[in-house]
């Protein structure tokens, strides 16, 4: 199964994809697998595995293997560095943090990780990665020059650069646990210029109403992570989000 085609087909059929982000460093591999199972029961389309710190190496491998025992949806790596590559996943968001001030997050980690992606036969899905205010941990770790919430034109400039460099997807987020998600105005501006390229939005999306606003504004895919870790009933929370964006 080609994961990129799988995701694009869902967009064509349902309008919006839901992705659940699981950070291996936030709980044990068995607990991650339980979260993954509950998320799939709730209707999530695929799983993103990664985190800003401590999410690589053997912990990542063990987490992916445990999750694969529980679910059949695609597992997509979301690496913070070359250490975030696992041979057991189905695909990897091969991304560049375009608004980072640290070249390591733009090309160096990509160069270090590319031979592993090739060796493991992972499907690379090219992606321009952008971090907007407030940025959270990923903004600090990635040394991002945060895109101001009221400057959608700056987000558009970076997104177009990624598109013209050949990247198929653009992912913009406000950071895990952000108080507010990316604004509908910024989402709409990005989608207008990206056209057929797919737009992923994450950070600060805690309920179905917010997810639907983002989807209606132009997001092709919605990512939720922190709220899933905090939810008392993961399946119910995911079902709320999925029904809102696909209803």
N, C-alpha and C positions, 0 to 999 in steps of 0.2 A: 504493500500500500504506500503510495506517495502521499506524504502527510500534507504537503502544500496543496495538492489537488483536493485532498479530503476536506481541508478547511475552506478552500474556495468554493467547493461544491455546496457546502453547508450555507455559505453566504448567499449563493444563487438560489438555494431552496428556501431557507428560513429568514434571510435578511441579515442575521447577526449570529456570530459565534460566541459562545461563552467558554473562557479558559480559566481554570483554577490553578493558581500559583501556590506551590508548596515549597517551603524553605527547609531543606534537610537539617539545618542547624537549629531549628526551633523545637524539634522533638525527635524521638527515636525513630529508626526505620519502620518498626512495627506500627508506631502511632501515625507516621506519615501514610502508611498503607491503609490504615483505618480511615483517615481523612479522605484519601483518594477514593476508596470504595464508597463512602458516603456521598462524596461529590458526584460521582458517576451515577449513583442511585437518584440523585437530584436532577440529573440531566445535563451536566457539564459535557462539553464536546471533546475536550482534550485537557491534558495536564501539563503545566509548565513546572519544571523542577530547577530551582536555583535560589541563590540569595546573595546578599552583598558581602557577607563575611562568613568564613568557616563552613562553606557549603560544598566543598570539593573532596577529592581523594576517595578513600575507602568508604567514608560516610555516604558520599554521593552514590557510589556503586551499590552499596547495601540498600540504600533507600530505593533506588530505581528497581532493583531486583525484587524487593519486598512488594512494591507497588504492582509490578508486572504479574505477581502471583494472584493479585486481587482484581485487576481490571483489564479490559481489552482495548480501551481507547488509546490513542497515540500519546506517547510520553515525549515531550519536547524539552530539551535542555535550554536553560536560560542562564548562561554562565556569566559570572562576574570577572573571570579571568581564564587563562588556559587551563587552570586546575579544575574548572567546572565542566570538563569533557568526560563523558562516560561511554564506554563501548556498548552498554546495555540499553541505551535509549533508542528511540525510533528516529529522531531528528534533532536538530539543534538550530536555534535562532542564531545564525551567524551574523552578529551585529557589531556596529561601531557606534560608540557614544559620541555623536558628532559635535555636541556642544561641550565636550570636556576640554579642559586646559592642559590635560596630561596626555601626551601622545601614546602612553601605554594603553589607554582605553579607546584610542582611535584606530591604531594599527599594530602596536607591538604584541599585545595579547592575541590578536587575530593571527599574526604571523606564527606565534608559538603554538597556537592551537590548531591551525590549519592542517599540519601533517598528521595530527591525531584524528581529526575528522576524516581525512582520507584513509588512514590506516584502518579505522574502525568501520568504514563504510556507512557513516552517518549521513542522513540527508540534510544538507545545509540549506536553510531558508534565509535568504539575504534580507537584512533588516537595518534600517536607520533608526537609531535609538536616541530619543530626546528626553531631557528631564526639565520640567518646568517648576516654577515656585509652588510649594515651599521646598521641594526636593527630597526631604527626609534623609535617611541614611545613604541611599544610593547617590544622592546629589553630593554629599560630603565625601564619600569614599571615591566617587568618580571624578571629583574636582570639577563638577559641571559649572559652567557659567549659566546659571539658571535663567530660563526664558521667563520674563515677567508675565504675570497673568493677563495684563492689559495690553500685551504686544503680540497679537496673533500673527502679525506680519513677519516677526522674527522666526516664529515657529515654521511658517510657510517657507521662508528662505532656506532654513535647514532641511526641511522635508523635500523641497524641490532639488536641493543639492544631492540628497540621498537617492531620489528618483533618477536623476540624470547620471548618477554614478552606477546605476543599474540595480539598485536595491528594490526588491519587490514589495516589501512591507515597511511601514513606518509605525513605530511604537512611541507614543508620548505618554508620560506619566508624571504625576505630581509627587510621587514618592509614597512608599508604604505608610499607611496610617495617616495620610494627609487629611486635614480638616475639611478641605473642599476638593472636589475632582476638577479635572480640566474643564474650563468653561465651554458651554455650548457654542459660543461665538468662535472660540479658537478651534474647536472640533470642526465646525462648519467650514471655516476658512481653509483648514488643512484638506478636508475632503474635496472641496471645490477644485483645488489645484492638483491634488494627487490623482484625481480621476479614477481610472481602473486599478491603480495601485491600492493595496489594502491598508486601512488605518486601524491600529490597535490603540485602545485607551485604557489606562489603569490608574490606580491611586485614588483613595478617598471615595470609592464607590461602595456604599454600605447597605443599600436597600434597592428594592425593585424600582421604585420611582426614579431614583438617581440614575440607575442603569438604563432605564428607558429613555430618559432625557438625553443621555450620551449617545445611545443608539439612534434616536430620532434626529440628533444633530449631525450624524454622519459616520459614527464609529462602526466599522465592520466587525470588530471583535472587542469584547469587554473582558478585562482581566480583574479578578478579585482574589486577594490573598489574605491580608490581615483579618478581614471580617470572617473568613472561613476558619481561621485558627481560633478566633474568639467565640464563635457561635456555639451555643449549647446544643443545637441540633443542626449539624452541617447539612444533612439532606434537605431539611425544610428551608434553610437559608438559600441553598443553591436553587432549589425549586422556585423560590420566590423570584430570584434574579433571572433565571432562565425563562420563566413564564412571562416576565415583564418585557424582555427584549425580543422574544419570539412570538408574543401574542398579537 
